[in-house]
Amino acid sequence: MKIKNKNKTVWSKRFKSQTSKSFQRIGASINTDKRLYKQDIFASKIHTQMLIKQKIISAKDGKKIISGLEKILKKIEKGNFSFKEKYEDIHLNIEKKLFEIIGPAAGHMHTARSRNDQVVTDFKLWIKDSTKEIIHQINELMKSILKKSEKYTDATMPGLTHLKNAQPISFAHYLLAYFEMLKRDKKRFKNNLILLDESPLGSAALSGTSYKIDRNFTSKKLGFKKPTDNSIDSVSDRDFAIDFLYASAVCAMHLSRLAEDFIIMNSDAYQLISFSDRMLTGSSIMPQKKNPDPAELIRGRTGINYGKLNSLLTIMKGLPISYFKDLQDDKSLVFDGYDTLKDTLIMANELIKSITPNRNRMLKMANEGYTTATDLSDYLVREKKLSFREAYNISSKVVNYAEKKSKKLDQLSLNELKKFFKEIDSKVQKILNVKNSMNSKISHGGTAEQNIKKMLKKYKKELK
């Protein structure tokens, strides 16, 4: 079968028939990788500059190529570019359009490179840009957490273990736990930028090229620290994409935990926080309902980020080294992972801004469940020189007694407390107060208000 000129691919002369329609549809990646247009045009311009510099192509042809690429960029950004599935991917769509604009000189652009090193270069550049955007969104969320925390350093709430009241903590201290998680997330993304900071351009198909190219020049111009050192690894490496999806999955997990906490704390059973109406939805049948759907979406979408990571790991696990068509699906996975995490971070930021803690309910609940029992033990150790286990046993008996009498620990009289250890003095009643308990935790990283205020100053400096 004769192949019509208008449908010819760059490799069509090697084949006697057209590619099957179904494979053309499935094999074309243009609907996904058109998102790489900026990176592809940028890398092609830098590659062309290097070809001119090394006298591999003429300056005349090179200038035509660069001028044509700039025109294509403007067309795409104005929405005047038609992406065509028959040209498979972003690289060939741009190259075909370049031929239309500047003619035969466009044929020099692909000298000394392959789509294999071209796509991984574009992909790395896109992930660098997207990672910086994710870091920006993390910073915005961290700022909102700090702003909210500053208002509630003195708000006492029950710290929970096993969803049971454990010890009194500051609401600000609770929020700042998530600040720490986001700090680690930011470090992971920043570390990824360091790990991927090598340019694969010039590795060609897999073996390098016989042209006297200058890979140090292209690396520097593209914004990479150095060129990659092994051409085979360069075209087959997708660690940088896996690292991005891993960091995204961990960050999404942290946001999911935050959302889950908020859902529980907002529930009718707890009533510790409320959301502004702009972060709630109603019911189609129950008029009274106000549901925290955005928090539930944050929690649910974590599964998408997990799925993208697992999918790419599964694609990579059985691939022999170098380039294979399997790698075509890496971009859609990363693009979806990025979109999902960015939306989740934006929603989480709005969620933080919209919450109002119920101070009275928090304090009331902090007073339930004998949350200062450990403080009683610590008092006996510190003031009465008992071993911790001796003090623990006495405190357990006091809790059993208070429970039987339906009293809180700070409601027990001094005479009642002396029944369990006769040397107990009046200092103990101050210690059993939940606010005093919270503010007694002055060890580094503890929940005392004085600690929190110091940490807020430190965190603000870190974000500048």
Summary of the structure (lengths in Angstrom):
residues: 464
radius of gyration: 30.9
end to end distance: 65.2
largest distance: 104.1
contacts: 1461
relative contact order: 0.10
helix: 67%
strand: 5%
